[in-house]
Amino acid sequence: MSTAQPGLFGSSDDASTLVPDLPASWQAALAGEMQQPYFHKLMQFVAAERASGAVYPAPENVFNALRLTPLDEVKVLILGQDPYHGAGQAQGLAFSVRPGVRVPPSLVNIYKELHDDVGFTVPRHGDLRSWAQQGVLLLNAVLTVRQGEANSHAGHGWETFTDAVIRAVNARPQRVVFVLWGAYARKKAKLITAPQHVILESAHPSPLSVTKFRGTKPFSKVNAALEEAGRGPVDWQLPLQVQE
């Protein structure tokens, strides 16, 4: 008798249904990774977590960072730790929240730095999808979280998968600017070995360390590094209004 569990993308005991539908460039880079035993075990863990309680983001949004920013279009990688754990917040993009959700403190501080750095007009939302659509990979190291419990899905395999994502970006021949905020993200610098890339490191924009984050001007530095390599700059200005 089958013992099917609700999968990450539906209800099935067929492991193949647990593999996310990603752009072709990511499929080519990560197909082997998604066939590894650890990845199937991870998908089963997330399915079991969803069966027993609320997990964020919603199943269809877990891989949004990869879906919205194909590997062959990545110009910038901004690394976060894990998704927001409040109801309705997580969107599948690091630091971003769904439209209609209050802008979290770290993103408020990012907006303040954007204003000071590049003359950014602060919107009332925290939806960063327009960055993702320009080649800014907003990657969390862990892609799911239990409601109300930060880092509750750390140590179950997501880090192995997202390290593979970082290595795939490192293997790109064009310059990519890696933005590593805070001690956790900065540990990933060892995965970035290709000489054409640029790494920008600083304190995290959270309220606990924002005084060391302010004035670091990461956004103008990103664009300077991209333009130096002949890649177009990012338009950091977000739409002032967005829809779901």
N, C-alpha and C positions, 0 to 999 in steps of 0.2 A: 504494500500500500504506500502511495506517495505521501511524503511529509512536507509538502510545499510550504514555504514561508513567504510572507510578503517581501519581495525583492526591492532593491533600490529603485527600480524602474517598473515595478509591477509585481504580480504574484506568480511565482513559478519556482520549480525546483531545478530548472534547466539553467546551469551556470552561465550559458551564453547570453541569456537575457539580462544578466547583470552587468554586461560590458556596455559602457556608455557610448552613445552615438556622437562622435566627434568629427571635426573637419578632417579632410583627407591627410593633411600634413601632420596632424597629431596622431591619427591612426597609424600612419607609417612609422612614426617615431616611437609610439608607445604600445603597439600591438603585442610585442613580446612581453612587455611589462604586465599587461592586462591578462596574459595567459599564465602568469606565475601563480603558484599555490597561495602565496601570501595575499595576493589581490583578491582571489576568490574567497579566502577566509575573511578578509576585510569586508567584502560585500555582504557576506553572510552575517558578520557582526553588526553592520549597520541595519540590515533587515531585521535582525532580532531586536535591536534597540528601538526601531520604529514600531515593532509589534508590541512593545511593552510601555511606550511612552512617547512624548513629543521629542522630535529630533529636528534640528534646523541645519541648513535650509530645506525647503520642500524638495522632494526627490527630483523634480524636473529642473531644479536650479543648482544642484550640487556641482556640476561641471561647467557652470556658466563662464568661468574665467577662460577655459579652453575653447568653449563654443564660440564666444564672442571675439576671441583674439586667436586666429589660426597661427600655428607655429611659424609659417613663412611670412607672417606680417608683424611679428613681434619686434618692436623697437625699444621698449622699456619694460622692465620687470620690477614691480613694486611688491615686496614680500610682506605678508601679514602672518599672524600665528594661527588663529582658528576663528570660525565664524562668530558673529554676535549671537548670544544665547537667549536673548529676549524674544518673546512671541512676535512674529511678523517682521523682525528686523533683517535677518540674513538674506542676501540676494545671490550668493555664490561668487561674489567679488570682494576681495580684501578691502576693508575700510568703507565699503559702500553699503547703503541700506535701501530698502524698497521705497518707492514714492509714498508719501503720506506718513512716513515714520520720522519721528523726531531725530534730528542730526545728532549723532553720538559725540561725546566730548573730544575724542581723538580727531574726529573729522572736523569738528569746529576749529581745532587748533591747526589742522592742515589748511583749512580755508583762510585762517588769519595769515598764515605764512604765504599762501598764494597771493593774497591781497598785497602784502608788503613786497613780495618778490616780483610779481609780474602784473600787478594792477588788476587782479581778479575781482570781479563783482560777485559777492557772496549770494548764492541762491538760498531759498528756504527749504530745499530738499537735500538729500544725501545720496542721490542716484548718480553713480559714476560711470554708467554704461557708455557715455559718449567718449570717455577716455579709452575704454576697452575697444571700442570700434575704430580707434585710431592707432591701435598697435600697442597699447599699454596693458600688459598682462598683469592683472590684479590678483595675484596668487596667494592664497593662504597655505601654510605648510600642512594644516589639517583641514579637511573639507567638510566635516560634519561635527555637530556638538549636541549634547543632551540639553534640553531646556533648563536654563537656570544654573548650569554647571560648566563654567569655563574649563577648557582643556579636557573635558570628560572623554573625548575620543582620541586623545593623544596616546601614542604608544601602541596602536592597534594596526599599523601598517600604512597609514596615510603619509607619514613622513618619508617612507621608502619610495612611494609613488611620486610625491612632489619633488623629491630629490632627483628622480629620473626626469621629471619635467624640466628642472633647472639645468640638468646636464644636456638635455636636448636643445635648450636655448643656447647654452654655452657652445654647442657644436655648430651653430649657425655661422656662416662666413661673414655676414654683415655685422657691423657694430650694434650691440645692444647695451643699453645703460641699465645696470642693476642698482636698485635703490633699496638699501638695507637699513631700516630704522630700528634701533634697539638691539640689546645684547643677543636676543634669540635669533633675529634675522642675520646679524653680523656673523654668526657662526657658520652661515651657509657660504660665506665668501670663499671658503676652501674649494667649493665645487666650481668656481668660476676661474678657469685657467687660461682661456684663449686670450692672446695679447691684444686683439682688436677691441675687446670689450672695455667698458668703463664701470667702475664700482664707486657708488656714492654712499658713504656710511655716516650715520649721525645718531644722536639720541632719538628715542621714540617720541611721537607727538602726543602721547597720553598725558593727562594732567600731572602725573607723577614726575615726568622728566621734560616737560614742555619748555622749561627755561633754557635747557641745553639744545632744544630743537629750534627755537626761534632764531631767526637770522642766518640759518644755514643755507638758504636760497637754493634748495634742491631743484626746483622746477626750471629756473633759468639755466642752471648748470646742466640739466638733462638736455635742454634744447641746444645749448652751446656744443655739447659733445656730439649730438646727432648731426648738427649742421657741419661740424668739422669733418665728419665722415661722409658728408654728401647725402645724408638722410634728412627728410623734412622734419621740421619741429612739430611738437605736439601743441595743439590749441587747447590750453588748459581750461579756458573758459567753458563752464558748463551751461547748458540751457537754463534759463531762469525758471522755466516751468517744464515739468515732464508728466507723462502719463504712465500708468502701469504697463 
